[in-house]
């Protein structure tokens, strides 16, 4: 027998499974998902590994597994589902994928508990069990593994994976009624009545309700008995009256649609009181069925907010938290409560999608349009995709809550893979579109249009808040005609060309196409072609000349963290000093919704013309978010007011139909998937030659490939970089293995366009 093992070393040169022989005496014990000790390298260094698969033959196995660590697998099919998802990316490290799904401290926290079900076993084994008929296995007990597995097959023992005790167990004394016939005094009867109503009540709480002396007397008389119970997270003694969630009449049709739907995956579009009411109702139904709920939030600072909301709605429920902001002790109690089904509601960040549950019935991704659900550092994953895998594994209902669905979701709704629940919209803010070409004709070259300046002044006069948004920093990735709005694009991909000020050329970041930069517009022939380069710093300086500096607040990644932004939003309505908030797109958070009267997008073209295939979609979601946040008015300043995104907002057109058609014509997502490949080598010529050779190899496998094109950062750490873009519908495993096993050149791959 052969075991394919992932060795716990995170390095690209050993990013593969390794084949090992299984000793004959271990063949009946070893299973997929067990940890093992293997000899590694020519020096036979002892390394821990994970059995990824088992087979009968191998041409490369030369060594035997030294030792099997586990009695039963620590990794089950659910966890393997996540590992397979993470390793779809060819250059994702296998060991890193395992560590992401099962952090090392958690792996080391597993232990096996054997429960005796039948006393008819050999005495040498029976002596290992405690008074509760339980046996916690130690490493020295490995010699009993085979016998225990045989007993398990005969239903004489039960073997469970449990969390190792990382903190000292503490116990509380509970009081139970022993003598139901005892009469006693009136005080005695009062105590007996209380205990009877609870069946089992903590001694400390009982002493608060009555006299401790009477309780002690009844214990001495053996009317009451003491039972020690392990301390739990449960934070209540007496049940609080819980008000049922009343379904709004506007939601009745939606509710019935969900109940009748064969599909269990939904998009809730419309972040308002109607969507939250229906979500609360579905959570209530789920926990009444004694099934668990996982509520995902995009940012850690939102966790406590939603814990508070759900604790008020369901005061008798234990709400657990899954994020990276807790001590070992807290994490232990939370995970234990979830696995033992003491907690039915869990609030967590994106990494919580990898945690195991006992009986999951509902998964909700709040603000599912937020890009924070995607992790690109370390190992790539989209928590929204993993949530889908999780819901399918448990047979749970999945809800993507959003105010603006993504293009991928729109396509899946059309394909009947997702069900759209569209909620009645509350009164929306006015939308004003300002053509900045007209402002130039009127002689206004300032950053604020006349109308936006008027609206800001009015907001200040009425003690209302204004939020002004510009793109990140002052970076100018493209050029645009200030007279007619023309933007030079790559003819093959229809993506705006990057502007290189140093070389004075326009270049595609996907293909080899480039052209010289000229100030003369090829469309209107005016000398008004200019880089788009004003940024948030310039805006801040400009506003300080007009308004009191103390009334301005700047929000971007350099000045504030996400947590600080949240804290500002929480106190914004009572803060009389702040009048104008200047922000990048990070300021367009749901936490600002209806707390600002006026939102202004100052240079919409910076979002619309970003050199990316999904620029229009990202801009549409961002502008819709701005519309959602503004309580009174949204002003969008642009040099191209007839852009489909702006037209869709202004005239309530269906943006998705137009953009899906464009994506279909250009073979872009959601019709095709993308794999970006970066080739690095110390020789410019060899890096290009290999990238070209790699392109031809991929083309021969019937994929569409764009490039190679030089990276904007052509040389880094003594290596030259070239980029390829592969378009595919399904990624062949043979291609994945070819890219994963490349050793001569440094290859990096990504499902997101993260390199230019």
N, C-alpha and C positions, 0 to 999 in steps of 0.2 A: 504493500500500500504506500502511496505517495501523498504527502501533505504539502500544499502550496502555502508558504508562510510569508507574511509581511513582517519584516524585521524592524525593530523600533529605532531605526536610524533615518533621520530626515536629510537626505542628500540626493541630488539629482542623478548622480552616477550609480546609485543603487536603488533607483525608483522602480522597483519591480517586485514580483513575488519570487521566492526562492524555493526550489523543490528539495524536500528531504524524505528519506526513507523513514517509515514507521516501524519500530521494533515489533516483531510478531506478538509479543505479550501485551502490547499496547493497542493492537488493531481493534479490539472490541471496546476499548475505552475512548479513544480519540474521536472527537467530533469537530465539525466546522464551528468556529467561534470560540474555541478554547485557546488559552494562553499556553505557550510552550517555551522551553529553553533550548536554544540551538547553538551548535558550534558555527562561528562565522569567521570568514577570511581564512587565509592560509595558516594563521596562527591559532585557529580554533577558539577565538574569543567567545565567551559565553554571553549571548544576547537573548533578550526576551522577544518573542514574536507572537503573532496572532495567526491561527489557522484560517486561511481565507477560503480554501477549498480542499477537497480530497479526490484523488483519482487512483487508478490502478497502475499506470505506467508513466515513466519519464526518461528522456534521453540525457538529462543533465544532472539528475540527483546523484550525489557521491557520498553524502553523509547522513547519519541517522539523527533523529531528534533525541536530545539528551534526556529531557524530562517533560512530562505533562503537568502543568501547574494546577489545572482545574478538574473537578469531578464532573461538572456539567458546563456547557458553554456560558461565557460571560457576555457574549455578543450574540443576539438572536436575529431573526430575519428582519425585524423592524430596523435595527441598527445597520445591518448589511445593506438595506435599501438606501439608507442615507450615505453610506460609504461609496456605494456604486454611483450615486448621483454626484457626489463631490469629485470622484475620479473620472467623470466624463471628460473633464478638461485634461488633455493629454499630458501636460507638464505638471499637473497637480501631484504633490508628493503623497504617496500612499500612506506613509506613516503619519503625515500631517493630517490626512483625512481621518484616520483612526483617532488621533488625538483630539481633533475638533469635535467629533461625535461623542467620544468617551474620554474626557479629560483624565490625565494620569492619576490625579488624586482620587477620582471616582473609581477608576479601575482597581486601585489599591484598596478601595473601601468595600469591595465585594467580598462576601464570604458565604459559605454553604451551611444551611441548617437542615439536619435530617430529623424528621419526626417519626417516632415509632407508632405504627398503626396496628400491629399484631404482635403480641407478646411471645409468640411461638418462633423464636429465633435462638441462635446459639448464644450461650452465656457470655462468651468473651466479647460479643458485640453488644449484648443487652446491658452489660456493665458500663458501657460508654455513655448511656443516656441518663439525663438528670431526672429529678422528680416530675418534671413536666413532660417527660418522654421526649426530650429534645437533645440533640447532639450538635454542637457547633464544631465543624471540622477544622483541624489545624493542618499545617504542612506535614507534620509527622504522621498524619492519618492516611496518607496516600496508599499505604499498603492494603487498606480496607476498601478502596474504590471499587474494585471489580465485584466484591461480595455485596456491597451496598447497591450497585446497579442491578445485580441479580434480584435482590430483595425488592427493589423498586418495581421491577417487571412483574413480580408476584403480588404487588400491592401490599407489601408488609411494611414498607417505609415510604415516606414522602420526602423528596429532596427539593429544597427551595434556595434560590439566590436572594440573599438579603444584604442590606447595607451594614457594614461593619460598624460597631459602636465607636465613634470617634470622640465622644464626650461621655463623661461618667453618667450612668443612669441615675435618675432621681425618682423617688417614689412618693406618692401621696397616700394618706390613709383614707379609705372609703368605708362608709358604714352601710351594712346590709341588715335586713330584718331576719332573725333566726326563728323566733317563737311568735307565730301568728295568733296563738290563742291567749297570750298574756293580756290581762285586763289592766291592773295597776291603777294609779291615780289619774286624775284628769290631766295633769302635766305629762305623765307617762304616755297617755293616749294621744296627746298632741304631738309628741316627738315621733311616736310610732306611725301616726298618720302621715307626717311629713316624709319619713323614710319610705313608707309604702308607696307614696305617690311618685317618688323618684326611682324606686327599686334599689339604686345604689347612689349615695350622695357623699361628697367629700366631707370629712370630719370637720375641717376648718369652716366650711360653708354652713354646715348644720349647727355649729356652735354660734354662728351669727344669728341664726333664725330662732334659736331657743337657748336654754340654759345648758352650759357645758357640764354642770354638776348632774343634771338629770340624765344626760347622755352617758356620763361615766357610770352612773348607777345602773342603767339598763345594760351596759356592757358587762359589768360585774355579775349581773343576774343572768347573763347569756341570752338576754332578749335580743340584743343587738350584737353583731359581730364586726370585727375589723378585717378589711381586705386591703392589701397593698397593691396599688396600680401605678404603672410607669407614668411619669408626667408626660402630658401631651401638649400640643400647641393650642388645643381648644381653649378659647378665651372667654367662655361664658359658663355659668352654672345654671341659671334659670332662663328658660326659653322666653325670648321677647316676642311680643305679638308682631307678626310680620304681615304687612299689608300686601294683598295680592296685586299683581301688576294688571291694571285695567287697559285692555287693548283699545286704542283710539278707533273710532268708527271709520276714519279714513284708511286705517290699516287692515280692515277686515278682509278686503279682496286680496291684498298681498299675503295675508296669513293663510287664506284658503289656497292660494296658488302654491305656496311653499308646502303645505300639507299634501297636496295632490301631485306634486312634481316627482317624477321618477329620478330626475337628477338631484343630487344633494349638494351641488356647488352653485353658490349664488353671488351676484354682485349687487350690493345695496348702494344705489347711487342717489345721493342727496343727504349730506350730513346735516340733519336738522332734527327737530323734536319727533318727527314721524319715524325716521329710521332708528333713532335711539329707543323709542318706545317699543318697536317691534323686536329689536335686539334684546331688550330687557325681558320681554315676554318669552322669547325663545330660550334665554338663559334660565328663566324660572321653570319652564317646562322640562328642560334638560335635567336640572338638579332634582326636580320632583320625581323624575324617573330613576334617581340615584345614579346618574351618569355625570361624568366630569366635563368641565368647560375650560378651554385654554383661550385666553384673551391676549392677543399680541399687540404690542405698541411699538412704533418705530424708534422711539428715543427712550433712554433710561429714565430721564427726568419726568416722563409721563406716567411711570409706573404707580407712584404713590397717589396721584390724582385719581386713577381708575380703581385702585384698591379702596380708596375712601368712598367713591361712588357706589361700588358694589357691596361694600360693607354696610352702607346705609340702606341699600335696597334689600339686602338679605342679611340682617343682623345676626341670625343664628348660624350662619355659615362661616367656616374657617377659610379665609382667603389666603392663599399662599403666593409667594413671590419667587420668580425665577429670573435673576439677573446676576451681574458680577459684583454687586455692591454689598454683599453680606459676608459675615464671618463663617468660618467652617461649621461652627455650632448651629447657626441659623440655617445654613444650607442643608445640613444634615436633617434637621427637624422638618424643613419644608419638603425635601425629597421623600423622606419617610412617610410624611402625611399624605403625599400624592400617591405613592406606591401602595399604601395600605388603605387608600380611599377614604381617609379621614377628611381630606379636603376635596371639595367638589368644584371649586372655582380657583383658577390660577391665572395671575397676570404676569406676563413676561416679555422680555425683549427678544430680538430675532434669534439669538442662540438657544432660546428655550424650546424651539421647534424640534430639537434633537433629544429632549428629555422624555423619559418613559412615563406612561400613565397606566393606571389600573383599568379604567373603563371609560375611555374618552368618547363623548357624544357630540361635542360641538367645538369647532375651532373658528375664532373670529379674528381677522386681521384688520384692526382699526386704522384709518387713514392709509389705506393700502396703496394709494398713489405715491406715497413718500419713498424717495430713493434710498432712505436710510435702511430699508429692508434688505438692500443688496450689500454684501461684503466683498470688497475687491482686494483688501490687504491680506496677505498671508495665503489664504485659500478662498477661491471664489464660491459664493453661493447666494441664491436669492431666497430669502426666508419664506416668501410667498409661494414659491415652487415647492419648497420642502413641506410647508403647511399642507399643501395639496396631497403630497405623498403620505403625510401623516394621517390626514382625514380618511384617505382611501384605505390605509392599513387598518384603522380602527372601525371603519364603516361609519364615520362621523359626518355630520353636516359641516360644510365649510362656507363661511361668509367673508367676502371681501367688501369692507365698508369704505366708501369713498364719496367725494363730491364730484369727481370727474374720472370716469373709467379710462384705462389705458387703451391703446390701439390693439394690443394683444387681446385684452378682454373683449373689446368690441368685435374682433374677428371670431373669437370663441363663442360669443353670444349668437352671431350670425350662423355659425356652424353647429349651434345647439349643444355645445359642450359646457356652457355656463348659462344660468338663468338670470336675466336682468330683472331686478325689482326697482322700479323707478318711482321715487317718492314725490309727492306733491311739493312744489317749491314754495318756500316762503317769499315774502315780498323782497325782490332783489334790488340791488343798487343800480342807479342810472349808469350807463356806459357812454362816455364821451370820447370820440376819436379825434385827435388833433393831427392835421397834416403839417409836418414841420417844413415842407417845401413852401407852403403858404406863409408860414412865419418868416422865412427868409425873404420872400418877396415883399413883406411888410417891413423889412429892415430889422427884424428881431433875430439876433444871432446868439442870444443867451440860452442857457440850458432849460429854462422854464418858458413854456408858451404863455401868451397873455392870459388865456382862459384858466390855465392851471394856477398861475400866480394869483388870479382873482379868487379862485376857489380856496386856496391856502389862506389868504387873508381873511376870507369869510369864516373859515373854520376856526382860526385863532380868535376872531372877534366873538364867536359863539362858544368859546371854551371847548372846542372839539379837537381831536387828534388827527394828524396827517401822517401817512406812511408813504415815503418816496423810495422807489426801487430802481436800482441800476445794476448792470451785470457786474460780475466779480472783477475787482481791481480796475486797472485802466488798460488792460491788454487789448491789442487791436489785431484780431486774427484775420480780418477781411477788409476789403475796401468797398465803397459804395458811392454812387453819384448822388450828390446832395440836391440835384435839380430834378432828376426823374426817378431816382430810387434804384437804378440798375446795379446789380451785383454780379461780377464775373464768376462763372461756375465751370466746373469740370464737365465736359460734354458727355463723358461716359457714365458718371455717377450722379450728375445733377446736384452736386454738393459744392457750396461756395469755396473758392480758392483761398488758400492761406497767403497772407501778405508778409514778405520778408523785407523789412525796411533796410537791412544791411546790404542785401543783394539787389534791392529794388525790383523784385520779381514776384509774380503770383504763381503759386505752386499747389497742386493737388496733394492732399495727405494720403491718398489711396492709390492713385495711378502715377505714371511718370510725366503726366501733362504739366507744362508750365508755360507762362507767357510773360513778357516784360510789362511792368506797371507803367501806365500812362495817365496823366491827369485829365486827358481828354476822353470824355465818355463816348464809346462807340455807338450809342443809341441816340442821344440828344446832341452830341458833338460839342457840349460845353465843357470848359475846363474846371469841372467840379467833382472829379473823382478824388475822394479823400479816404484815408484810413479811418475806421470807426474806433476812436480811442479815448473818449472821455470816460472817466471812471468815478467811483464813489468818493475818492479823495478830492478830486476837482469839485464835485458837487458840494462837499462839506465846506470847502473854502469859499465857494460862490455864495452859499446860503448864509455864512457868517457875516458877509458884507451887507445882507438885507435884513436879517432877523437877529434877535438877541441870542448870543452864543449859548447862554444858559438854558435856552428852550430847545436846543438841538440835542439829539442822541443818535450816535452812529452805531449800527449793528452790522458787524461782519465777522468773519473768522479770526481776524487779527485783534479785534477789540474785545469780543465777548465769546464765552462758550455757550453751547446750547442750553445748559442749565441756567446760566445767567440771563439768557434771553427769556426763558420760561419765567424766571422770578420777576423780571421787568414786566412781562405781560400780565402776571397775576395782580400786580399793584398799579397797572397803568391807569385805570379809571379813577383812582383816588390821587394819583400824582398830578398835581396842578402845575408843576414846573415844566414838564415835558410837553411841548406842543407839536414838534416835528421830529419824526423818526426817519433817519436815512439808513437804508439797508440794502444788502445784496439779497439774492433769492432766499438766503437762510432766514430772513426776517418774515418771509411769507409762510408762517406756521399757523396751523388751525387755532393755536392758543390766542392769536390776536383777533379772531373772528368777532366782529361786531363791537370791538373795543376801539376801532379807529373809524372815523366818519369818512375820510377821504383817502383813497389810495391812488398814487400816480406812478405809472410806468414811464420813466423819462426817455429811454432810448430803446424802444421795443425792438428795433432792428438788431440790437446786440444779441437778443435772444432768438430772433427769427432767422438770422443769417449765420449762425454758428456753423462752422464747417463739419457738420455731422448729418447723417441720413435722417436722424430722428429729431432734428432741430425744431421742426414745426410742431411735432407732438409734444415735446418738452415745453415749448413756448405756450401751446394751447392749455396744457395742464397748469402751468404757472400763472397764466392770465386768468384762468377760471378760478384758481385759488385766490388771486387778488380780488376778483369779483365777489367771491364767497366771504372774504375778510371785510371788505368795505361795507359799512352800514348805510352809507348814503350815496356815494359816487365813486366810480372808477374812471380815471382819465388815462388814456394811452396815447403817447406821443410817438409818431412814426413818420418815416419818409416814404413808406409804401403802404398806404392805407387800404389798398385793394388786395393785400395779401390774404390768402384763404383763412388764416387764423383770425385776423382782425375782422374780416367779413363775417365769419361764423359767429363771433361775439356780438357784432353790431346788429346783424340781421337774423340771429338765431338759426343759422344754417347748419346742416349736418356736416360737421368737419370730418367725421369718420369716413363717410362715403368717399370724399375727395382724396383724403390721405391714403386710404386703403388702395384706391385705384393707382395712385402714384407709386406706392410700395410694390404693388403687383407688377407694374411696368418695369421697375428697376430691380426686380428680384431681391427685395429687401424684406426684413422681418415685418410682419409675422408670417409672410409666405415662405421665406427662407430664413434659416438660422445663420449666424455669423461666427467664424473663428478667426481671430486675429493672431498672426504669427510674427514674432520678432526674431530675426536672425542676427547674431552677434559674432564677430571674429576680428582679430587684430589687424588683418589685412583687408583693405577696402575692396580690392579686386576679388579676393577669395570669398568675402562675405557676399558680394553681389552675385558671383558665379554660383555659389551654393544656393542662394535664395532663388535664382533663376532655375537651377536644376530641380530644386524642391517644388517649384511651381509646376514644372513639366511633369514631375512624378504625380502630383496631386491631380493635374488635369487628366492624366492617363487613367485615373480612377473615376472619371466622369463627374468631377466637381467643377464648379465655377470658381475661378481664381482671379483676383485683381492684384496687380503689382508685378514684380517688387518695386517699391518706391523707397527712396532714402528717408530715414526718420528726420524730423525737424531738428532733433538733437542727434546729429549724425554720428558723433563720436562721444563715447562716455566710458570712463575707466579703461582707456586704451583700446577700446573695441568699437568697430564701425557697425552701424545698425541699419537693417533694411526690413521693410514691412510687407507682409502678404495678407490678403483678406480672402478667406475661403467662404463661399456661400454653399449651404447644404440644407437638406431636409432631414436626413439621418446621417450620423457620423459612423462610418464603417470602423469596426473594432481593429481591423488590420492597419488602418491609417493611424488610429490612436496609438497603437503599439509602436508603429514606425517612428512617430514623433516622440513618443515617450523614451524610446531606446536610443535616440541620437546622442552620441558621445563626442564626436569630433568638433561640432559647433555648439555654441550656446543658444538653445532655443527656449523661448517663452511663448506661451499661448494664453489667450483670454477670450471669453465669450462676450466681453464688453469691449468697445473701442476705446481703450485706455491709453494708447500710444499714438502720437502724431509724428 
